[in-house]
Amino acid sequence: MTTKEVAAVVPTLASREAGGEAKEVTNRGPGLIRVLGLWTSMSVVVGVMVGSGIFLKPAEIAAGTGSVAWAMAAWAAAAALSFLSVLCYLEIGTSMPQAASDYAFLRRAFGPGVSFLYGWRSVVVSGPASHASQAAAVMLFSEYYWPELANPLFTLSSPTLPWIGSIALTMSGLRLGAGLLIVGFTVLALAGIRAAGRTLLALTVVKVLFLVAIVATPFVLGRGSTGSFRNIFGPENWVGEGVTFAGFTMAVYAALWAFSGSHGLLRVAGEIKDPSRTLPRATVWGFIVTTLLYLLITAICFYVLGLADVVGSPHVVSDMLERVGGPALAGLLTVVMIVSSFGSLSGTAVRAGRLPLAMAQDGLFPPSMAKVHEKTRAPVWAIVIPAVASLALALTGSFTQLTGLVVFVSWSFVALQILALFKLRVTEPHLPRPVRTLGYPVVPALTLLLTIILTVTVFLQHPGRSLFGIVVVSTGVPVYLAIRRRNGNGHRSPVGQGREGWTNASSHLTE
C-alpha cells in the first residue's frame, strides 16, 4: 500500500466518532508530514528502547531473583510479554496511521472519556516521568566520572503545613544536570522531526555498534582469564532457592522498563512513510535487535563478574569492563552509556508532543497545543507544556522512583488497548486492518491475562507508589468533565484537524 493510498483510507477510518457522527470541519493550518522511512523508524524503536535500562536494571533484577537462571528468565519473560503486546499494537497502528494512533484507537472503541484519561496519564504522569528518568540516567552515568555530582548543593524547605509538616527538597548536581538535559532535548524537538530523526538515527547507529563491542570485549581482551562460564552455569548460580512468584514478577516488572519504548512508533504513525509496511517492519526488527542486545549484555556481565558482584554493583557494565581492561576501558565505555541515553532522549524528542497535539485537535486540550509550526512542522506548545512537567520531575525524583511510576501506569493501560482491539473486531469488522494481530484471539487474550497479573502483583508489592499513579490519573476526571461542560457535552475541534477533521486534513500528511 502506497502513502497516497494510506492517506485515502484515513477519511474512512475517521468517519465516525465512538457513539456519534463526525462533524464537518475545515482545516486551518499546517499539519504533520510523512518523512520517516524504514531506517529512521527502526531507530525510533531501538533508540528509545536501548537507553538506560540495560545498564541500570541488571543488578536490581539479579538481586530480586537470587540466581542467574531466574534473572535471565525475568529478562526473557519481559521480552515475551512486550512482544505479545507489540503484536497487538501493530494492528492498532496500521489501522489508524495518524498522530498518537494508540489514543485514537481507544477513542474509537470507548469514546472520548476513556481516551482522555489515557492521554492525560501520558501527558501528566508516564510521559514526563519517562523523559525525566532518561535524563536522570545520563547523570547517573556521569557520576562515574564526577562523584561530586551526588553531593547536595542546597536545600529548599516549604513552610510548615497542617498534618504534613515541612517539605524539604535537596538539590544536587545530578538533578540540576538532568533538568538542563531536558531543556536541551526540548529545543531539539522544537527543531522539527527531520532534525530530531537524523540525530536519533546517527546516535542509534553509534550506540548499537558500541554495544556489540561491549559484548565482544571480554573475549577479545580477556583471553579467557577475566570470566568463566561457571559464573553463568555453575550450580551455585543457576539454582534459585527461595524465588517467589511475587519476587519473580517484580523482576519482570523492573525489566519491562527496558522494553518500554517498543510501542514508540504509534505516536508518530502520522509521520511514517507507507505506514502499513514500514511500521510493522521497523517495530519487529527493532524489537529483535534490542532484545538480542539485552540478553547478550546481561549474560556477559554474569560471565565476567558472577552473580554476587552483579548484585552488589551500582554500575554493572562499567564494573565488568573495568575488570576486563582496567579503569581506562571502563571510563571510555561509560561514555557509550551516556551516548545510549542521549539516543533515548532523542527518541523522545522525535515523538514529543504528538499525543497532546491529537488531543488538542479533538478539542480536549487548549487550542494552542494543536498548532503546528509552519516551517519545522513541530507542535510547539504540545512539546513545551509536557516538558515543563518533565523538568519538575527531574528536579525532584530519583531514577528508581521515576521508572517505577512509568511502568505501573503504562502497563495498566495496555489492558485497555487490548480490550479495544477485541471490541472493534466485533463492532467494526470491516475496519481496514493492513496488519492483523498474529494468533488472534489467543495472543491478545494471553497478553491481557499476563498484564492483569503483572499490574495486580505490582500493586500489592508497592501499593503507595501505585496508588499515587492512580490518583494522578484520576485527576483527569474533573478536568474532562470541565471540558465537556465548556464544549456543551460535545467536542469541537479548534483547528479542524481532529479525528473528525481528517477528511480535509489528510493532504497535510503526505509530501
C-alpha positions in Angstrom: 0.0 0.0 0.0 1.4 3.4 -1.0 1.5 6.6 1.0 -1.3 8.1 -1.1 -3.4 5.0 -0.7 -3.0 5.2 3.1 -4.0 8.9 3.0 -7.1 7.9 1.0 -8.0 5.4 3.7 -7.7 7.9 6.5 -11.1 9.6 6.0 -12.8 6.2 6.1 -11.1 5.4 9.4 -12.2 8.7 11.0 -15.7 9.0 9.5 -17.5 8.3 12.8 -17.0 9.1 16.4 -17.4 6.5 19.0 -21.1 6.9 19.7 -21.9 9.6 17.2 -21.5 11.0 13.7 -18.5 13.1 12.8 -18.8 16.8 12.4 -17.8 18.6 9.2 -14.9 20.9 9.8 -12.3 22.8 7.8 -8.6 22.7 8.2 -6.9 26.0 9.1 -3.2 25.4 9.4 -0.1 23.4 8.5 -0.1 19.7 9.5 2.4 16.9 10.1 4.2 15.4 7.2 5.3 11.8 6.4 9.1 11.9 6.4 10.2 8.8 8.5 11.5 5.9 6.4 12.3 2.4 7.5 15.7 3.0 9.0 14.7 6.2 10.9 11.5 4.4 12.1 13.6 1.5 13.2 16.0 3.8 15.0 12.9 5.2 16.9 12.3 1.7 18.3 15.9 0.8 19.0 16.9 4.3 20.1 14.1 4.7 22.7 14.3 1.1 24.0 18.1 1.0 24.3 18.6 3.8 26.8 19.4 3.3 30.4 17.5 0.2 31.4 20.1 -2.4 30.2 22.8 -0.6 32.2 20.9 0.1 35.4 18.4 -2.7 35.8 20.6 -5.9 35.8 21.7 -5.5 39.4 18.1 -4.9 40.6 16.8 -7.9 38.7 19.6 -10.2 39.9 19.1 -9.1 43.5 15.4 -9.7 43.2 15.7 -13.2 41.7 18.8 -14.5 43.5 20.2 -16.6 40.6 21.5 -16.2 37.1 18.8 -18.6 35.8 15.9 -16.6 37.2 17.4 -13.3 36.3 17.8 -14.3 32.6 14.3 -15.8 32.8 13.0 -12.4 34.0 14.5 -10.7 31.0 13.1 -13.3 28.7 9.7 -13.1 30.2 9.7 -9.3 29.9 10.7 -9.6 26.3 8.0 -12.2 25.6 5.3 -10.1 27.2 6.4 -6.9 25.4 6.5 -8.8 22.1 3.0 -10.1 22.6 1.8 -6.5 23.2 3.7 -5.4 20.1 1.7 -7.9 18.0 -1.4 -6.3 19.3 -0.2 -2.8 18.8 0.7 -3.4 15.1 -2.9 -3.8 14.3 -3.7 -0.6 16.2 -1.0 1.5 14.5 -1.7 0.3 10.9 -5.5 0.6 11.2 -5.3 4.3 12.2 -2.0 5.6 10.9 -2.2 9.1 12.4 -0.5 11.0 15.2 -1.0 9.2 18.5 -2.8 6.2 16.9 -2.9 4.5 20.3 -5.0 7.3 21.7 -7.2 7.5 18.5 -7.8 3.7 18.7 -9.1 3.9 22.3 -11.3 6.8 21.4 -12.9 4.9 18.6 -13.6 1.9 20.8 -14.6 3.5 24.1 -15.3 7.2 23.4 -13.5 10.4 24.4 -13.7 9.9 28.2 -11.5 6.8 28.3 -9.2 8.1 25.7 -8.8 11.4 27.5 -7.7 9.6 30.7 -5.2 7.6 28.6 -3.8 10.8 27.2 -3.9 12.6 30.5 -1.8 9.9 32.2 0.7 10.1 29.4 1.0 13.9 29.3 0.9 14.3 33.1 2.4 11.1 34.5 4.2 8.5 32.4 5.5 10.7 29.6 7.2 13.3 31.8 8.4 10.6 34.2 9.9 8.6 31.3 11.6 11.7 30.0 12.9 12.7 33.4 14.2 9.2 34.2 16.2 9.1 30.9 17.8 12.4 31.9 18.4 11.1 35.4 20.1 8.0 33.9 22.6 10.2 31.9 23.6 12.0 35.1 24.0 8.7 37.0 26.5 7.6 34.3 28.2 10.9 34.6 28.6 10.3 38.3 31.1 7.6 37.4 33.5 10.4 36.3 32.4 13.0 38.8 31.2 11.5 42.1 30.8 15.1 43.4 27.6 15.4 41.3 25.8 13.5 44.0 26.7 16.0 46.7 23.9 18.2 47.9 24.2 21.8 46.7 21.3 23.4 48.6 18.0 22.6 50.2 14.7 24.2 49.8 12.1 23.9 52.6 8.4 24.7 52.5 6.5 26.4 55.3 5.1 24.0 57.9 1.7 22.7 56.7 -1.1 21.2 58.8 -0.9 17.4 59.2 2.1 17.3 56.8 4.8 19.4 58.3 7.6 21.0 56.3 8.6 19.5 53.0 12.3 19.7 52.1 13.8 19.3 48.7 17.6 18.7 48.4 19.1 19.8 45.1 22.2 18.1 43.8 24.3 18.3 40.6 22.6 15.2 39.4 19.2 16.7 39.4 20.3 20.1 38.0 22.1 18.3 35.2 19.0 16.2 34.4 17.0 19.4 34.2 19.4 21.0 31.7 19.3 17.9 29.5 15.5 18.1 29.3 15.7 21.7 28.2 18.3 20.8 25.6 16.3 18.0 24.0 13.2 20.0 24.1 14.9 22.5 21.9 15.8 19.6 19.6 12.2 18.5 19.4 11.2 22.1 18.5 13.6 22.0 15.6 11.3 19.5 13.9 11.1 15.8 13.2 13.6 15.9 10.4 16.4 17.3 12.6 15.4 15.1 15.6 15.1 12.0 13.3 18.6 12.5 11.8 20.1 13.0 15.2 18.4 9.9 16.5 19.5 7.7 13.6 23.1 8.8 14.0 23.1 8.1 17.8 21.4 4.8 17.3 23.9 3.5 14.8 26.8 4.6 17.1 25.4 3.0 20.2 24.4 -0.3 18.6 28.0 -0.6 17.3 29.4 0.1 20.7 27.0 -2.3 22.4 28.2 -5.0 20.1 31.8 -4.1 21.1 30.9 -4.4 24.8 29.7 -8.0 24.2 32.9 -8.8 22.3 35.4 -7.1 24.5 35.7 -9.7 27.3 36.6 -12.3 24.7 38.9 -10.1 22.6 40.9 -8.6 25.5 40.3 -11.0 28.3 41.8 -14.1 26.6 39.6 -16.3 28.7 41.1 -15.1 32.1 38.5 -12.5 33.1 35.4 -14.6 33.1 34.1 -18.1 33.3 31.0 -19.9 32.0 30.8 -21.3 35.5 29.7 -17.8 36.6 26.6 -18.5 34.5 26.0 -22.2 34.5 27.6 -23.1 37.9 25.2 -24.9 40.2 25.7 -22.2 42.9 24.5 -19.5 40.5 21.9 -21.4 38.4 19.6 -22.8 41.2 17.5 -20.0 42.6 16.5 -21.2 46.0 13.7 -19.2 47.7 12.5 -17.4 44.5 8.9 -16.5 45.0 6.2 -15.7 42.4 6.0 -12.1 43.7 9.7 -11.7 43.6 10.0 -13.0 40.0 7.1 -10.8 38.9 8.7 -7.8 40.4 11.9 -8.7 38.5 9.9 -8.8 35.3 8.4 -5.5 36.2 11.9 -4.0 36.5 13.0 -5.4 33.2 9.9 -4.0 31.4 11.3 -0.6 31.9 14.0 -1.5 29.3 11.3 -2.6 26.8 9.0 0.5 27.4 9.8 2.0 24.0 8.6 -0.9 21.9 5.4 0.9 21.1 7.0 4.2 20.3 6.1 4.3 16.6 2.4 4.6 17.4 3.0 8.2 18.5 4.5 9.2 15.1 2.3 6.9 12.9 1.1 10.1 11.1 4.7 10.9 10.0 5.8 7.5 8.7 6.0 6.9 5.0 3.9 4.0 3.9 2.9 3.1 7.5 1.2 -0.2 6.6 4.5 -1.6 5.6 7.1 0.5 7.4 5.6 0.5 10.9 5.4 -3.3 11.4 8.8 -3.9 9.8 10.5 -1.3 11.8 8.9 -2.3 15.0 9.6 -6.0 14.8 13.2 -5.7 13.6 13.9 -3.0 16.1 12.5 -5.2 18.9 14.5 -8.2 17.8 17.8 -6.3 17.6 17.2 -4.7 21.0 16.2 -8.0 22.8 19.3 -9.7 21.5 21.5 -6.9 22.8 19.8 -7.0 26.2 20.2 -10.7 26.6 23.8 -10.8 25.4 24.9 -7.9 27.6 23.3 -9.3 30.7 24.9 -12.7 30.0 28.3 -11.2 29.5 28.1 -9.3 32.8 27.3 -12.6 34.6 30.2 -14.3 32.7 32.8 -11.8 33.9 31.5 -10.7 37.3 29.4 -13.6 38.6 26.1 -13.3 40.4 27.4 -11.8 43.7 29.3 -9.0 42.0 26.4 -8.2 39.7 24.0 -7.9 42.6 26.4 -5.6 44.5 27.3 -3.3 41.6 25.7 0.1 41.1 27.3 0.3 37.6 27.3 -3.2 36.4 28.5 -2.8 32.8 31.2 -0.3 33.9 32.5 -2.7 36.6 32.5 -5.6 34.1 34.6 -3.6 31.6 37.0 -2.4 34.4 37.7 -6.0 35.3 38.4 -6.8 31.7 40.5 -3.8 30.6 41.1 -1.6 33.6 39.7 1.8 34.6 40.6 3.4 31.2 38.4 1.0 29.3 35.5 1.3 31.8 35.7 5.0 31.6 35.7 5.1 27.8 32.7 2.8 27.5 30.9 4.7 30.2 30.7 7.4 27.6 28.9 4.9 25.4 26.3 4.5 28.1 25.8 8.3 28.1 25.5 8.3 24.3 23.0 5.5 24.6 20.8 7.5 27.0 21.2 10.5 24.7 19.8 8.3 21.9 16.8 7.5 24.1 16.3 11.2 24.8 16.5 11.9 21.1 13.8 9.3 20.5 11.6 11.1 23.0 12.3 14.3 21.1 11.1 12.7 17.8 7.8 11.6 19.5 7.4 14.7 21.7 4.0 16.5 21.7 2.2 14.1 19.3 -0.3 12.9 21.8 -1.2 16.3 23.3 -1.4 17.5 19.7 -4.0 14.9 18.8 -6.0 15.6 21.9 -5.9 19.4 21.2 -7.1 18.7 17.7 -10.1 16.9 19.3 -10.8 19.9 21.5 -9.7 18.2 24.7 -6.6 20.3 25.3 -6.1 24.1 24.7 -6.2 25.1 21.1 -2.6 26.4 21.2 -1.4 22.8 21.6 -3.0 21.9 18.3 -0.9 24.4 16.3 2.0 23.1 14.1 4.9 25.4 13.2 4.7 26.2 9.6 8.5 25.7 8.9 9.5 22.9 11.3 6.2 21.2 11.4 6.7 20.7 15.2 3.7 21.1 17.6 5.4 23.8 19.6 3.1 24.2 22.7 2.3 20.4 22.7 6.0 19.9 23.2 6.8 22.7 25.6 4.0 22.2 28.2 4.8 18.5 28.9 8.5 19.3 29.0 7.8 21.6 32.0 6.3 18.6 33.9 9.4 16.6 32.9 11.6 19.3 34.3 9.7 19.4 37.6 10.1 15.6 38.0 13.8 15.6 37.1 14.4 18.2 39.8 12.5 16.2 42.5 12.7 12.5 41.8 15.2 9.6 41.7 15.8 7.2 38.8 14.2 4.2 40.6 11.1 6.2 41.7 10.6 7.6 38.2 10.9 4.3 36.3 8.6 2.5 38.8 5.9 5.1 38.3 6.2 4.9 34.5 6.0 1.1 34.2 2.9 0.6 36.5 0.8 3.3 35.0 1.8 2.4 31.4 1.0 -1.3 31.7 -2.2 -0.6 33.5 -3.4 0.9 30.2 -2.1 -1.8 28.0 -5.1 -3.9 29.1 -7.5 -1.2 27.8 -5.8 -1.2 24.4 -6.2 -4.9 24.1 -9.9 -4.7 25.2 -10.3 -2.0 22.5 -8.8 -4.4 19.9 -11.4 -7.1 20.9 -14.3 -4.6 20.9 -13.5 -3.2 17.4 -13.1 -6.6 16.0 -16.7 -7.2 17.0 -18.3 -3.8 16.4 -16.4 -2.8 13.3 -15.3 -6.0 11.5 -14.9 -4.1 8.2 -12.4 -1.5 9.6 -9.4 -1.6 7.3 -6.6 -3.6 9.1 -3.5 -3.8 6.9 -1.8 -5.8 9.7 -3.9 -8.2 11.9 -2.8 -9.5 15.3 -1.0 -12.8 14.9 -2.8 -15.6 16.7 -6.0 -13.7 17.4 -7.8 -14.2 19.7 -5.4 -16.3 21.7 -2.4 -13.9 21.6 -4.3 -10.8 22.8 -6.2 -12.8 25.4 -2.9 -14.2 26.8 -1.4 -10.7 26.8 -4.4 -9.3 28.6 -4.2 -12.1 31.3 -0.4 -11.6 31.9 -0.8 -7.8 32.0 -3.5 -8.1 34.7 -1.4 -10.5 36.7 1.6 -8.1 36.5 -0.2 -5.0 37.5 -2.1 -6.6 40.4 1.2 -8.1 41.7 2.9 -4.7 41.4 0.1 -3.0 43.2 0.2 -5.5 46.1 4.0 -5.1 46.4 4.1 -1.3 46.0 0.6 0.0 47.0 1.8 3.5 47.9 3.6 4.2 44.5 0.7 2.5 42.6 -2.0 4.5 44.4 -0.1 7.7 43.7 -0.2 6.8 39.9 -3.9 6.1 40.1 -4.6 9.3 42.0 -2.7 11.4 39.4 -4.5 9.7 36.5 -7.8 10.2 38.3 -7.2 14.0 38.5 -8.1 13.9 34.8 -11.7 13.1 35.6 -12.7 16.6 36.8 -10.6 18.1 34.0 -12.5 16.1 31.4 -15.9 16.9 32.9 -15.0 20.6 32.8 -14.0 20.3 29.2 -17.3 18.6 28.4 -19.2 21.5 30.0 -17.1 24.0 28.1 -17.9 22.3 24.9 -21.5 21.8 25.6 -21.0 18.0 26.1 -19.5 17.8 22.7 -16.0 18.0 21.4 -15.3 20.8 18.9 -12.0 20.6 17.0 -10.5 24.1 17.3 -8.3 23.7 14.2 -10.4 21.3 12.2 -7.8 18.6 12.3 -9.1 16.2 14.9 -10.3 12.7 14.2 -13.5 14.1 12.7 -11.5 16.5 10.5 -9.2 14.0 8.8 -11.2 14.2 5.5 -9.9 17.8 5.0 -6.6 17.4 6.7 -5.2 14.2 5.1 -3.4 16.2 2.4 -1.1 17.6 5.1 0.1 14.1 6.0 2.0 13.4 2.8 4.8 15.1 1.0 
